[in-house]
């Protein structure tokens, strides 16, 4: 766990290996939620790791290595999405499961994830990306606006619309499962 909590100097190869072992599934899952394409998500994580390794001397010892790589992975996913701009996103079937929970909890988590993926698919691209970055990745509206090249008001509107649509979709799905 030293790589996750590394606070000293330039990360070593061993630090990177530990971070990859501990957190690569989380990075992939976050990138998959943004790109909705397993290949783009995998490419984003690979690009992020390569960029992080090549710029490891820029790592700030005041932050965590896994958090730093996570942020690079999100940016890589956004960059790949900008380049590809697919018209139709693939269904989110390959999301990473949490191996620490029991079978009942895993089933419930999988159902919730499936419902959320369906609901996210009905959002516009801007709404989905803003929602994921704001609520799942904990970015500030200002950071999202800067990364997407839009104003902060548009980010807030997109998040508001996304939340409103997701509430309707998730409530509808909840009633269907009862």
Secondary structure as GFF3:
##gff-version 3
##sequence-region A 1 178
A	DSSP	alpha_helix	13	35	.	.	.	ID=ss1
A	DSSP	alpha_helix	38	54	.	.	.	ID=ss2
A	DSSP	three_ten_helix	56	58	.	.	.	ID=ss3
A	DSSP	alpha_helix	65	84	.	.	.	ID=ss4
A	DSSP	alpha_helix	103	121	.	.	.	ID=ss5
A	DSSP	alpha_helix	125	131	.	.	.	ID=ss6
A	DSSP	pi_helix	132	136	.	.	.	ID=ss7
A	DSSP	alpha_helix	141	148	.	.	.	ID=ss8
A	DSSP	alpha_helix	152	177	.	.	.	ID=ss9
###
